[in-house]
């Protein structure tokens, strides 16, 4: 694969010989590839293999040159190689550390080039949007009406929903509203707003106390009410300022036959669909951290209004985005037997795209792909791997991490630190820091710190962090810039606590997984400088990246346990851990096996031959369904790591001798269960007196006994 590198006018210490050796093919170090050496780029396009260009600043220039090459000199299309871009300047070469330690910096650059040469991930399904420009503009009249005029002039299909003004005694002057009725204007109280780009549904209420007394559909804008009102409570938005109104009702009389003004109008509800929503109210209609695409809230800020209106005009047409997630219902631990277990994904979703669904007593989750923004936090907190990230999948991200660390090590790099960061927020921060470092105003990204962009920093969790340590990382850090939803930070901290407890319990450096929180270049510089390698290095693990979350986690845990500096059989973990055991109070447990029926992973098991409750710890995801299902409250969760083969063996949590039917002597339960039924049903009329003996009988004998003692009790007449 042709690879073009450039030292950007001698501002990076690129070692052509070392990079050629790491690449496995000669690499020419260019000085001004984007200018006088552009011919080398066009020459590389003659082949069919992808061309890697180690420059992102001039991406558009190179893309335009490639497009021109594809058009051919005589206007006929020719085959030109696809082009990939990778940043080695801000992420590798522009730092004070690269000047001091060019060998390590070149090892990092070799690793970045190796990752860029990996095959592209498989395409994922897409989610479609269609917007025809029907926009609901809602807010106080002094804000909504001027913007409605501007948007209508841009050929958007405008509808206005007015609410009482937020500025005391504010007035809309003549000329703000068009003399011609070009779009509908409503007045009311918003009750519900749901949906997304191209599919919003808005519901509002009108009538006394809910909307303005003037019905804007009936109003002819004759201005008689404005002239008649002695308090000047009506302006040219044809809305009544109820704080000024003194109930003279002169306006009603002036309106006359038009009958547009009614202070006692009965309540009514209106529902309409829109493609876009432009919200100029002070408080947003959507309160989640990430509102749906197509909803733009600007409030009273004039600059924000301008920015959001510009964005609004770009949201007309057909759009698509990736479907960010994969869901396997069979692995989901959300609910069984009408009992809710794990709700981690529902609780953390910042777009409210995930909801609970029940069918025949079994709970599952349902994700609305049009609302999903791809943060991936749900996949990070999911203990079973039922919902997994797809853009790219964990197997692809894991392959990138393993390739990065392997290439870095092979090129002579040491003490690798992996820095996972979001593409939208982390990348600009790293670029800004590195440019400051180039100007001598910061230290920049240390040569052993390798930034790894992901769609969102919450999309990678415990299993990938631990796998990275097993593949050779001396430390894994996650960069947060403050743009993330608060619950994401909370979840990542909880996951990091689990990782640290696990590592420390096995004798490793617990600080090997950490957060870097930086909202500006200076704090990022300080945070990266503080990333010291962990104390204990691991030999590189042989396992590769896999799609299954639990399998990846098991591979990593086995490697960590095998090479633990301080071997331990059991490591206690925090409550957020996705692994652990269950403790059973044998004195309270009746072996009713309700927990076995509820367990979604078959970690809890029964024995068809005798009353035994078994447990396979490696399968337990700590979802809590067994704990919530147990009628005796006899089960509690024990988050922990059980090392070695012990976690793969089924153990007995409780067992008892079977209770034998007093009539036929067939075993059908346990003595403890029968005793519990006798106590609980002692006052039930169906089991009063001698009938209580039926509780000591197997199901078949109970029916026989009822027929012998009271045949009518089971007759059709009685059942009716």
C-alpha positions in Angstrom: 0.0 0.0 0.0 1.7 3.3 -1.1 2.4 5.5 1.9 3.4 9.1 1.6 4.9 10.9 4.6 6.0 14.5 5.0 8.0 16.3 7.7 6.0 19.5 7.0 8.8 21.8 6.0 11.3 20.1 8.4 9.2 20.6 11.5 9.0 16.9 12.4 11.9 14.6 13.2 11.0 11.8 10.8 13.5 9.0 10.5 13.0 7.6 7.0 15.1 4.5 7.5 13.4 3.5 10.8 9.9 4.1 9.3 10.8 2.2 6.2 11.9 -0.8 8.2 8.7 -0.7 10.3 6.6 -0.3 7.2 8.3 -3.2 5.4 8.8 -1.0 2.3 10.8 2.1 1.5 9.3 5.4 2.5 10.5 8.7 1.2 10.4 11.5 3.6 8.9 14.5 1.8 9.4 18.1 2.9 6.5 19.8 1.1 4.2 17.1 -0.2 1.3 19.4 -0.5 3.2 21.9 -2.6 6.2 21.3 -4.8 6.2 17.5 -4.3 2.5 17.0 -5.2 3.7 15.1 -8.2 4.6 12.2 -6.0 1.0 12.0 -4.8 -0.4 12.0 -8.3 2.0 9.3 -9.3 0.9 7.1 -6.4 -2.7 7.4 -7.7 -1.9 5.3 -10.8 -2.1 2.1 -8.9 -5.2 0.2 -7.6 -4.1 -0.1 -3.9 -5.3 2.5 -1.4 -2.9 5.4 -1.0 -2.1 6.5 2.6 -1.3 10.2 3.0 0.1 11.1 6.4 -1.5 14.6 6.4 -4.9 15.7 7.4 -4.5 19.5 7.2 -4.4 19.4 3.4 -7.0 16.6 3.0 -9.2 18.7 0.8 -6.4 19.7 -1.5 -5.3 16.1 -1.9 -8.9 15.0 -2.4 -9.4 17.6 -5.2 -6.1 16.5 -6.9 -7.3 12.9 -6.7 -10.7 13.9 -8.2 -9.0 15.7 -11.0 -6.8 12.6 -11.7 -10.0 10.5 -11.8 -11.5 12.7 -14.5 -8.5 12.2 -16.8 -6.8 14.7 -19.0 -9.3 14.4 -21.9 -12.4 14.4 -19.7 -12.8 10.6 -19.7 -12.9 8.9 -16.3 -9.9 6.8 -15.4 -9.2 4.5 -12.5 -7.6 6.2 -9.5 -6.6 4.7 -6.3 -8.7 5.5 -3.2 -7.0 7.8 -0.7 -6.8 7.4 3.1 -5.5 10.1 5.5 -3.8 9.8 8.8 -2.5 12.5 11.2 1.1 12.0 12.3 1.9 15.7 12.8 -0.3 16.8 15.7 -0.5 13.3 17.2 3.1 12.4 16.7 5.7 14.9 15.5 4.7 18.2 16.9 5.6 18.1 20.6 8.6 19.0 22.8 8.9 15.3 23.7 9.3 14.3 20.0 12.3 16.7 19.9 13.9 15.1 23.0 13.1 11.5 22.1 12.7 11.2 18.3 13.1 7.4 18.4 10.0 7.0 20.5 8.1 9.6 18.4 9.0 7.6 15.2 7.9 4.4 16.8 4.5 6.0 17.5 4.3 7.3 13.9 5.1 3.8 12.6 2.2 2.5 14.8 -0.2 5.2 13.5 0.8 4.3 9.9 0.2 0.6 10.6 -3.3 1.3 11.9 -4.1 3.4 8.8 -3.2 0.4 6.6 -5.7 -1.9 8.2 -8.7 -2.9 6.1 -11.7 -0.6 6.4 -14.5 -1.8 8.7 -17.5 -3.5 7.1 -20.3 -1.1 6.3 -23.1 -0.9 8.8 -26.9 -0.4 8.1 -28.0 3.2 7.9 -30.9 5.1 9.4 -32.8 7.4 7.0 -34.3 10.8 7.5 -36.5 12.8 5.1 -37.2 16.5 5.8 -39.3 18.6 3.5 -38.8 21.8 5.4 -42.0 22.0 7.5 -40.8 23.9 10.5 -42.6 24.7 13.8 -41.4 28.0 15.2 -42.4 28.3 18.8 -41.8 31.0 21.5 -43.0 34.4 22.5 -44.3 36.6 19.8 -41.5 39.1 19.9 -39.0 36.3 19.0 -41.0 33.8 17.0 -42.7 36.2 14.5 -39.6 37.9 13.2 -37.9 34.6 12.7 -41.0 33.1 11.1 -40.9 35.9 8.5 -37.2 35.2 7.7 -37.6 31.5 7.5 -40.7 31.8 5.3 -38.7 34.0 3.0 -36.3 31.1 2.6 -39.1 28.9 1.3 -39.5 26.9 4.5 -43.1 25.8 5.3 -43.5 27.7 8.5 -46.0 27.2 11.3 -45.9 29.4 14.5 -46.9 28.5 18.0 -47.0 31.5 20.2 -46.6 31.4 24.0 -47.0 34.3 26.5 -44.1 36.7 26.2 -41.2 36.4 28.7 -40.3 40.1 28.6 -42.8 42.1 30.7 -44.9 44.4 28.5 -43.0 43.6 25.4 -44.8 44.6 22.2 -44.7 43.5 18.6 -44.8 46.6 16.4 -46.6 47.0 13.1 -44.7 45.6 10.2 -43.2 42.6 12.0 -46.0 40.4 10.9 -46.5 40.1 7.1 -49.5 42.0 5.7 -50.4 38.8 3.9 -51.4 35.6 5.7 -48.6 33.4 4.4 -48.3 30.8 7.2 -50.5 29.7 10.1 -50.1 31.2 13.6 -51.4 29.5 16.6 -51.5 30.4 20.3 -51.5 27.7 23.0 -49.7 25.7 25.6 -47.4 23.0 24.3 -48.3 19.6 25.9 -46.1 17.2 24.1 -43.3 17.2 21.6 -41.9 13.9 20.3 -40.0 12.6 17.3 -36.9 13.5 15.3 -35.8 15.1 12.0 -38.6 14.7 9.5 -41.0 13.1 12.0 -41.9 15.5 14.9 -45.3 15.4 16.5 -46.4 18.5 18.5 -49.5 18.7 20.7 -50.8 21.9 22.2 -53.9 23.0 24.1 -56.0 26.1 23.4 -58.9 27.6 25.3 -59.4 29.7 28.4 -56.3 29.6 30.5 -54.3 27.6 28.0 -54.1 29.9 24.9 -54.7 33.5 24.1 -58.3 34.7 23.9 -57.8 35.7 20.3 -58.3 32.9 17.8 -55.6 33.6 15.2 -57.4 31.5 12.6 -60.6 33.6 12.9 -58.8 36.9 13.3 -59.0 39.1 10.2 -56.2 41.5 11.4 -58.6 44.4 11.0 -56.9 46.0 14.0 -60.2 47.1 15.6 -59.3 45.4 18.9 -55.9 47.2 19.0 -57.7 50.5 18.6 -60.5 49.7 21.1 -58.3 48.4 24.0 -58.0 51.1 26.6 -55.0 49.4 28.3 -53.1 48.9 25.1 -52.9 45.2 26.0 -53.1 44.1 22.4 -50.2 44.5 19.9 -49.7 43.6 16.3 -49.1 39.9 17.1 -52.8 40.0 17.9 -52.2 38.6 21.4 -53.6 40.0 24.6 -51.2 40.8 27.4 -53.3 39.4 30.3 -51.3 41.3 32.8 -52.4 44.6 31.3 -56.0 43.5 30.5 -58.6 44.8 32.9 -61.5 42.8 31.4 -63.4 45.8 29.9 -64.1 43.5 26.9 -64.1 46.4 24.5 -62.1 44.3 22.2 -64.8 41.6 22.1 -67.4 44.2 21.1 -65.0 45.7 18.5 -64.3 42.3 17.0 -68.1 41.9 16.4 -69.2 39.4 13.8 -65.7 38.0 13.3 -66.0 36.5 16.8 -62.3 35.9 17.0 -62.0 37.0 20.7 -63.5 34.7 23.4 -62.2 34.8 26.9 -64.3 31.7 27.8 -63.3 29.5 24.8 -63.7 25.8 25.7 -60.5 23.8 25.8 -59.3 22.1 22.7 -56.3 20.1 21.6 -54.4 20.4 18.4 -51.8 17.9 17.1 -49.6 18.4 14.0 -46.5 16.9 12.4 -43.4 18.8 11.4 -40.0 18.1 10.0 -38.1 20.6 12.1 -38.6 22.5 15.3 -37.1 26.0 16.0 -37.6 26.6 19.8 -37.2 30.2 20.9 -38.6 29.6 24.4 -36.3 30.2 27.4 -36.7 26.6 28.6 -36.1 23.9 25.9 -38.9 21.5 25.2 -36.5 18.6 25.3 -34.5 18.4 28.5 -32.2 15.4 27.7 -28.5 16.2 27.2 -28.7 15.4 23.5 -32.0 16.4 21.9 -33.2 14.8 18.7 -31.7 15.9 15.4 -34.0 18.5 13.7 -34.8 20.2 17.0 -32.9 23.4 17.6 -33.2 25.5 20.7 -32.0 29.1 20.7 -33.9 30.8 23.5 -33.3 34.6 23.7 -29.7 34.7 22.7 -29.5 36.6 19.3 -26.2 35.0 18.2 -27.5 31.5 19.0 -30.7 32.3 17.1 -28.6 33.2 14.1 -26.5 30.0 14.3 -29.4 27.7 14.9 -31.4 29.3 12.1 -28.5 28.8 9.7 -28.3 25.1 10.8 -32.0 24.8 10.3 -31.8 25.8 6.7 -29.3 23.0 6.1 -31.7 20.3 7.3 -34.0 20.0 4.3 -33.6 17.0 2.1 -32.8 13.3 2.6 -30.2 12.3 5.1 -28.7 9.1 6.6 -26.5 8.1 9.5 -25.1 4.8 10.7 -27.0 2.5 12.8 -24.6 2.6 15.7 -25.7 -0.5 17.7 -26.3 -4.2 17.5 -28.8 -5.9 19.8 -29.1 -9.6 20.7 -32.3 -10.2 22.7 -31.2 -13.6 23.8 -28.4 -12.1 25.8 -30.5 -9.3 27.4 -30.9 -9.4 31.2 -33.6 -6.7 31.3 -36.5 -8.7 32.6 -38.0 -12.2 33.2 -41.3 -13.3 34.8 -42.6 -9.7 35.0 -39.6 -8.7 37.1 -37.2 -6.0 35.9 -33.5 -6.8 36.2 -30.8 -4.8 34.4 -31.8 -1.2 33.3 -28.2 0.1 32.8 -28.7 1.0 29.1 -32.0 2.7 29.7 -30.7 4.7 32.7 -27.6 6.0 30.9 -29.0 6.9 27.4 -28.7 10.7 27.0 -31.1 10.8 24.1 -33.9 8.7 25.7 -33.7 6.4 22.7 -33.9 3.2 24.7 -37.1 2.0 26.4 -38.5 -1.1 28.0 -40.7 -3.6 26.2 -42.5 -6.6 27.7 -44.1 -9.5 26.0 -45.4 -12.7 27.7 -43.7 -11.7 30.9 -40.3 -11.3 29.3 -38.6 -7.9 29.2 -36.4 -6.6 26.4 -35.2 -3.2 25.4 -36.1 -1.4 22.2 -33.8 1.2 20.7 -35.2 4.0 18.4 -32.3 4.3 15.9 -33.5 7.7 14.7 -32.9 9.0 18.2 -29.6 7.2 18.9 -26.6 9.6 18.5 -23.9 6.9 18.7 -22.3 7.7 22.0 -22.1 3.9 22.8 -22.4 4.4 26.6 -25.2 1.8 26.6 -22.8 -0.8 25.2 -20.2 0.1 27.8 -22.5 -0.4 30.8 -24.3 -3.5 29.4 -23.0 -6.4 31.5 -23.9 -9.2 29.1 -23.0 -7.7 25.7 -26.6 -7.9 24.5 -26.2 -4.4 23.0 -22.9 -3.8 21.3 -21.3 -1.0 19.4 -21.3 -1.3 15.6 -19.5 1.9 14.3 -17.0 0.3 14.3 -17.6 -3.0 16.2 -15.5 -3.9 19.2 -13.6 -6.5 17.1 -12.5 -3.7 14.8 -11.5 -1.2 17.5 -9.7 -4.1 19.3 -7.8 -4.9 16.2 -6.8 -1.3 15.8 -5.5 -1.2 19.4 -3.7 -4.5 19.1 -2.1 -3.4 15.8 -1.1 0.0 17.2 0.6 -1.6 20.3 2.3 -4.3 18.3 3.7 -2.0 15.7 4.9 0.5 18.4 6.7 -2.3 20.2 8.2 -3.7 17.0 9.5 -0.2 16.1 11.3 0.1 19.4 8.7 2.0 21.4 8.4 1.6 25.2 5.9 2.4 27.9 2.9 2.8 25.5 0.0 4.9 26.8 -3.3 4.6 24.9 -5.4 7.8 24.9 -9.0 7.1 23.9 -10.8 10.3 22.8 -13.9 11.4 21.0 -13.6 12.5 17.4 -15.8 15.5 17.8 -14.5 16.9 21.0 -11.1 15.3 21.7 -9.6 15.7 18.3 -9.8 19.5 18.2 -8.3 19.7 21.7 -5.4 17.6 20.6 -4.8 19.6 17.4 -4.9 22.8 19.4 -2.4 21.5 22.0 0.0 20.3 19.4 0.0 23.5 17.5 0.7 25.4 20.7 3.6 22.9 21.3 5.0 23.6 17.9 5.0 27.3 18.8 6.8 26.6 22.0 3.8 27.4 24.2 3.1 23.9 25.5 4.7 20.5 25.8 2.2 18.7 23.5 1.4 15.1 23.3 4.2 13.0 24.8 5.9 10.7 22.4 4.7 7.5 24.1 1.1 8.7 24.3 -0.9 7.4 21.3 -4.2 9.1 20.7 -6.9 6.7 19.4 -10.0 8.4 18.1 -13.4 6.8 18.7 -16.8 8.2 17.8 -17.4 8.9 21.4 -15.2 8.3 24.5 -18.0 6.4 26.2 -18.1 3.8 23.4 -15.1 1.8 24.8 -15.3 0.1 28.2 -13.8 -2.3 30.7 -13.1 -5.2 28.3 -11.2 -3.1 25.7 -9.2 -1.2 28.4 -8.1 -4.5 30.0 -7.4 -6.0 26.5 -5.2 -3.0 25.6 -3.2 -3.6 28.8 -2.8 -7.3 27.8 -1.7 -6.3 24.3 1.1 -4.1 25.6 -0.2 -0.8 26.8 1.5 0.4 29.9 -1.5 2.6 30.6 -5.0 3.4 29.2 -6.5 6.8 29.6 -9.9 8.2 28.5 -10.1 11.9 27.6 -13.2 13.8 28.6 -13.5 17.5 27.5 -16.6 18.4 29.4 -19.0 18.1 26.4 -20.1 14.7 27.5 -23.4 13.9 29.3 -22.9 13.9 33.1 -24.1 10.3 33.4 -21.4 9.2 30.9 -18.7 10.6 33.2 -20.3 8.8 36.2 -20.5 5.5 34.3 -16.9 5.8 33.1 -15.7 6.5 36.6 -17.6 3.5 37.9 -16.0 1.3 35.2 -12.6 2.6 35.9 -13.1 1.8 39.6 -13.8 -1.8 38.7 -10.7 -1.9 36.5 -8.5 -0.4 39.2 -9.9 -2.8 41.9 -9.3 -5.7 39.6 -5.8 -4.7 38.8 -4.8 -3.8 42.3 -6.3 -7.1 43.6 -3.9 -9.0 41.3 -0.9 -6.9 42.3 -0.8 -4.6 39.2 -0.7 -0.8 39.3 -4.3 0.2 39.9 -3.6 3.6 38.2 -3.0 1.8 34.9 -6.6 2.9 33.8 -7.5 6.6 34.3 -9.5 9.6 33.1 -8.0 12.7 31.7 -10.4 15.6 32.2 -9.4 18.7 30.2 -11.5 21.5 28.9 -8.7 23.5 27.3 -5.2 23.1 25.9 -3.5 24.0 29.1 -5.3 21.4 31.3 -4.9 18.8 28.5 -1.2 19.5 28.5 -0.9 19.0 32.2 -3.1 15.9 32.1 -1.1 14.2 29.4 2.2 15.1 31.2 0.9 13.3 34.3 0.3 10.0 32.5 3.1 7.8 33.9 3.5 4.2 32.8 2.2 1.5 35.1 4.7 -0.2 37.4 4.1 -3.8 36.0 4.5 -4.6 32.4 2.6 -7.6 30.9 3.9 -9.9 28.2 1.9 -9.3 25.0 -1.2 -11.5 25.0 -1.8 -13.9 22.0 -5.5 -13.5 21.8 -7.1 -11.3 19.2 -10.1 -9.0 19.3 -13.5 -10.6 19.2 -17.0 -9.1 18.9 -18.5 -10.8 22.0 -18.0 -8.6 25.0 -17.9 -11.4 27.6 -15.5 -13.5 25.6 -13.1 -10.5 25.2 -13.4 -9.8 29.0 -12.6 -13.5 29.8 -9.6 -13.5 27.5 -8.2 -10.4 29.2 -9.0 -11.6 32.7 -7.3 -15.0 32.1 -4.2 -13.2 30.8 -4.1 -10.9 33.8 -4.6 -13.7 36.3 -1.9 -15.8 34.6 0.7 -13.1 34.9 -0.5 -11.5 38.2 2.4 -10.1 40.3 0.4 -11.1 43.4 -1.8 -14.1 42.6 -5.2 -14.1 44.2 -8.0 -16.6 44.2 -10.7 -14.0 44.9 -10.7 -10.2 44.2 -13.6 -8.2 45.7 -15.0 -5.7 43.2 -17.3 -2.6 43.3 -21.0 -2.9 42.7 -20.7 -1.8 39.0 -18.7 -5.0 38.1 -20.2 -7.2 35.4 -18.8 -10.3 37.0 -19.3 -12.0 40.4 -21.2 -14.5 42.4 -24.5 -14.8 44.3 -24.8 -15.6 48.0 -27.8 -17.7 49.1 -29.2 -17.8 52.6 -29.8 -21.5 52.9 -31.9 -21.0 56.0 -34.4 -18.9 54.0 -34.1 -20.6 50.6 -36.9 -23.1 49.9 -35.3 -24.3 46.6 -38.4 -23.1 44.7 -36.1 -22.5 41.7 -37.7 -19.1 40.8 -34.2 -17.7 40.5 -33.3 -20.4 37.9 -36.3 -19.5 35.8 -35.3 -15.8 36.0 -31.6 -16.1 35.2 -31.0 -14.9 31.6 -27.5 -16.5 31.3 -28.2 -19.9 33.0 -25.6 -19.1 35.7 -28.1 -20.5 38.1 -29.1 -24.1 37.4 -31.3 -26.7 38.8 -31.1 -30.5 38.8 -33.9 -32.5 37.3 -33.1 -35.5 39.6 -33.1 -33.8 43.0 -33.5 -30.4 44.7 -30.1 -28.8 44.1 -29.4 -25.1 43.2 -26.2 -24.9 41.2 -24.2 -21.9 40.0 -21.7 -21.3 37.2 -19.9 -18.1 38.1 -18.3 -17.3 34.7 -21.9 -16.9 33.3 -23.1 -14.5 35.9 -23.5 -10.9 34.8 -24.7 -9.5 38.1 -28.0 -8.3 36.6 -29.9 -8.8 39.9 -32.9 -10.6 38.4 -32.4 -13.6 40.8 -32.1 -11.2 43.8 -35.4 -9.4 42.8 -37.2 -12.6 41.9 -36.5 -14.6 45.0 -39.8 -14.7 47.1 -37.8 -15.4 50.3 -35.2 -12.5 49.8 -32.6 -15.2 50.2 -30.2 -14.1 47.4 -27.7 -11.3 47.3 -25.1 -10.3 44.7 -21.4 -10.6 45.4 -19.3 -8.7 42.8 -15.9 -10.2 42.6 -13.3 -11.9 40.4 -13.0 -15.7 41.0 -9.7 -16.5 39.4 -8.7 -19.6 37.4 -10.8 -22.6 36.6 -13.0 -22.3 39.7 -15.2 -19.8 37.8 -15.8 -22.4 35.1 -17.1 -25.1 37.4 -20.6 -25.5 38.6 -20.9 -25.3 42.4 -23.8 -26.1 44.7 -25.3 -23.1 46.5 -28.1 -25.1 48.3 -29.6 -28.5 48.3 -32.1 -30.4 50.4 -33.7 -33.8 50.8 -36.8 -34.1 48.7 -40.2 -34.1 50.4 -42.2 -37.3 49.6 -45.9 -37.2 48.9 -47.9 -38.5 51.9 -50.2 -40.4 49.6 -48.0 -41.9 46.9 -44.5 -41.3 48.3 -43.3 -39.6 45.1 -40.7 -36.8 45.7 -42.1 -33.5 44.5 -40.4 -30.7 46.5 -38.4 -30.0 49.6 -39.5 -30.2 53.2 -38.7 -26.5 53.7 -40.8 -25.5 50.7 -43.8 -27.6 52.0 -43.4 -26.1 55.5 -43.4 -22.6 54.0 -46.6 -23.3 52.1 -48.3 -24.7 55.2 -47.5 -21.5 57.1 -48.4 -19.1 54.3 -51.7 -20.9 53.4 -52.8 -21.7 57.0 -55.6 -19.2 56.8 -56.8 -20.0 53.3 -60.3 -21.6 53.3 -59.3 -24.0 50.5 -56.7 -25.6 52.8 -58.5 -25.4 56.1 -58.7 -28.4 58.4 -58.1 -31.8 56.8 -57.6 -30.2 53.4 -54.3 -28.9 54.6 -53.0 -32.4 54.0 -53.3 -31.7 50.3 -50.3 -29.4 50.5 -48.3 -32.4 51.4 -49.3 -34.2 48.3 -47.9 -34.2 44.8 -50.0 -32.4 42.2 -51.6 -35.6 40.9 -52.6 -36.8 44.3 -54.1 -33.4 45.2 -56.6 -33.8 42.3 -57.4 -37.4 43.2 -58.0 -36.4 46.8 -60.3 -33.6 45.8 -62.3 -35.8 43.5 -62.7 -38.5 46.2 -63.7 -36.1 49.0 -65.7 -33.6 47.0 -66.5 -34.6 43.4 -68.5 -31.4 42.8 -65.4 -29.3 43.5 -63.9 -30.3 40.1 -67.1 -30.6 38.1 -68.0 -28.4 35.2 -71.0 -26.9 37.1 -68.8 -25.8 40.0 -66.1 -24.4 37.6 -68.8 -22.3 36.0 
